[in-house]
Amino acid sequence: MRFALPTAVAAAFALAPLSINAQTAGKNLAIDFRTTVTVSGMPDTGVILGHAVGSGDKLRMDLKMKGPGAQISPLGSATGQISMILSDSGKTVTYLDSTNSKYLRVRPSDMLVQAQQMGGLKMDFSGTEAKVDSLGVGPTILGHPTSHYRVGSGMTVTISAMGQEQTVKITTSSDYYYATDIKGVVNPFASLSGSDMASMFGSSNKEFADKMKAMQAKLPKGTPLRASSASMIVSQGQTRITTTEAEVTSVQWVDANPKAFEVPASYTSLALPGMGAPGGAIPPK
């Protein structure tokens, strides 16, 4: 038995916000990075080239994407270029499409709650797991010493909708290499450790959210320079494995323009289909 997830739920899974831990101290920490995504059964490897800069509690990322596995924005820019502004500790994600002067602002955790409140959707969680292991000294990357951590997480989600039921099992194992000598935190790879899932499912699955928060507290408050992840989703007898390799290619200290973390007044807001007015219709600020 298979059915398509309601738009809001499917979008919430796809959005997977890259959680924010940005800092500012005179200069703004900025990094360039490259991420490759390989999905089992997909012929092409997705590639994401990005530039991330933090300011206070906000993080901006300008991304160039190629390949189906690299699609992370619901705006679906035809040029493969999109910008993201993360705020509110990563709980709010604003996508900017500079080509068409449009933006979409969402809170993935709220999307799941709204979808359930709209009726016809029920989500039950079980088998929640979250752990972290310190594996000691990592390799030197871009001249910076690193520490190595391994993160594991998982859960089983039973989704009931339209009179049908589907069980999805999600497990992820990730390796992180944190710089030990950089005083600042910009983390575009947070989704690999599952911190995005803690934000997304926090209101629907408190047990998992609490476990993820406890796990995150054991990780360094630093900038990862390399990360790799293998995520497996099992549903209706089918298995999909997504492998992600991410690495910082440069580290800089810059003077960021405060306006870079705002939505231009000339941009038009969008809303996700089926969500009515809310998330995407939040005015610029």
N, C-alpha and C positions, 0 to 999 in steps of 0.2 A: 504494500500500500504506500503510495507516494502522493504528496500534494505540495503545491508551491506555498512557501511561507507568506503570510500577509506582508504587504510592502514594508510596513514600518519595522517588522521584526527582521526581515531579510536585510533591510538597510542598516539596522543597528548592528547586525553581525558584520556587515561589510565595512562599516565606518571605522571600527576598531581604533579609537583615538590614540595617537602617539602621545603618551602622557607627558606633562610638562613639569620641569623642575629648573626653571631659568633663574639666573642671578645677575645682579648688576652691582658693580663697585667701581664707579668712574668709567670704566670701559665695559663694553658688552662682549661676552664670549660668543664667538661664531665658529661654525664648523662647516666643512663640505663633506659629503658622504656619498657612498655608492651602495646600493642594495640590489641584489639579484634574487628573484623569486622563481622557483620551479615547482609546478603543480603536476602531480601524477596524472597521466592521461592527456596532458596538454603538450602540443608539439613545440611551443615557443617558450623561451625563458623570459620572464619579465625583468626589466631593468629600471631602477629609479635612481636618478642623479639629483641630489638635493643640496640646498644651502639652508642652514638653520642658524637663527640668532635669537638670543634671549634678552628680555628686558623686564626686570621686576618679576611679576607673576605671569608674564606672557611669553609665548614662543611663536616665532614666525618661521615657516618653512616654504621655500620656493622649490617646486619639484618639476622635473622633466621625466615623463614616464613612457616606456615603450614595451609593448607586449601585453597580452591579456592578464598575466599574473601580476602586473604592476598597477592595475586599475584600483585606486584607493578612494577616488572621489565620486560621489553620486552625481556630480555635475557633468561628468563625462566629456571633458573638453576635447574637441576634435584635434587640437594641436598637440595634445599630450602634455600640456603644461598647466599647472594649477598651483595656487598658493593656499596655505592653511595658516590660520591664527588660532592657537590654543590658549585658553584662559580658564580661570576658575579651577585651578589645579588639574587642568586637563579634562574637566567635565564638559566644557563647552568647546565645540569645534566650529570654526567659521571657514568655509571654503570660498575662495575668490577666483572668479573666472575673468581675468583682465581682458581677454579677447572680446567677450560679449558684455562686459561691464555688469556682471551679475554676481550675487553672493548667496550662500546658503548657510544658515547658522542652526546647529542642532545640538541637542544634549542626548546622546544615545541612551542613557539610563532612563530618561523621561519618555523616550520613544517606546520602550518596552512597556512601561507602566501605562501609557496612553493606549497602546494596542490592546492590553488586557482589559482596561476600563471600557473600551469600545465594545466589548463583548465578543463572543465567538472564539476567544483565544484563552488558553490556559497553559501555563508552563510549570512543570514540577521538576525539582532538582534533586539529585542524589549522587552519592559517590564522589563528593567534592574532595579534592586533594590540592595541597600547595606546600612545597618544601624548597629549601635553598641549602646548598653545600658550598663551603669555602674550599677551593682547591689550591690555595697558595699563590705563589708568585707566577705571573703570566709573562709573556714575551714583551720585549721592548717594542713599542709601536710609535712611529714618527718621533723617535727619540725620547718617548715618555715611558717610564716604568709602569707596569700594570699589575693588578691583582685579578685572579680568575675565580669566577663564581658560576655554579650550575643551578639552574632554576627548573623545577618541574611543577606542572599544574594539570588539573583535569577535572571533569565533571560529566555527568550524564543528564541530559535535558529531555524530558518527555513533553512534547508539544501536542496539544489537542486543539483542533480548529476544523470548522466546517464538517463536524461529525466524524472526523478521522483523527488518527493518532500516529505520531512519528517519534521515535526515540533516537536521539543523537548523542553519541559519546565523543567527547573532545579530550585529547591528551596532548600536551606540549612539553618538550624538553629544550632548554636554551642554555647556551654558554655565553657569558659576558666577560669582557676584559676591561676593567675600569682603570683609568689613569689615576695614579696616586699622587701626582705632583701638580695637578691643575686645580686652582682655587676657583671653582665655578662649576655650574651644573647645566648642561644642555644635553638632553637625552632624546634623540629622535627614534631610538630603538626600543622605547619602553613597551611597545605592544608585544615584542618578542618574549618578554618576561611575564606577560599576563596582567600587568597592572591596569591595562585598558579594560580587561574583563572584570576586574574588581570594581571599576567605576561603572561599567555598563550594567552588570548584574547586581550591583549593591542593593538596590531597592527591592529586587525580586528574589535574591538569594543571599540573605544576610550571612549565613554560615560560610559560604564561599568567600564573600567579600571580607569577612573578618579574618579568614585564613590567609587571604592574599595580602591584606594590610600587615599582618604579623610577619609574613614572609618578606614583604618589601622593606620592613623596618630593619631587617638583617642585612640588606644590601648597602653598599657604600653610598653616601650622598655625593656622588662624583659623576664625571662624564665618561661613559663607555666609549672606547675607541674601536672596538670590534665586537660583533655579536653574531651568533649563528643559532638557528632554530629549526626543529623538525616538529611539525604539528600534524596530528592524525585525527581525522573525523570519520567516524563509522556510523552509517545510517542505512537502514533497510538492506542490510547485507552488502553494501558497497563501502569501500574504503578510499578516502582521498588523503594523500600525504602532500603537505606543502613544506618545501625546504627553503629557508631564507638565509642568505649570507650578507652581512652588512659590515661596512668598514668606513671609518673616518679617513678622509684623504688629506685634510689640512685643518689646522687649528689656528684661529686668529683672535685678536682683541680689537674691536672696532668701536666707532662712535655710531650707534644706530639711530636712524631718524625715528622719533616717536610716532610719526604718522604711518610708519610701516606696520604698526600694530593696530591700525584702525581701518574700518571699512570706508572707502571713499564715498562722499555724500552723493555722488552721481550714480552709484551702483544701484541696481534694482534687486530687491529681495525675492527669493524663490522659496517654495515650500515643497517638501517631498509629497508625491502622490499619496492620497489616502490619509494625510495627516492634517488636512484643513489648514488653518492659519498659523499656528504656533511657532515651532522651532525655527523655520526658515524665514519667518516674518518679523523676527525681532529687529527693531530699528538699529541702524549703525550707531556705534558709540566708540 
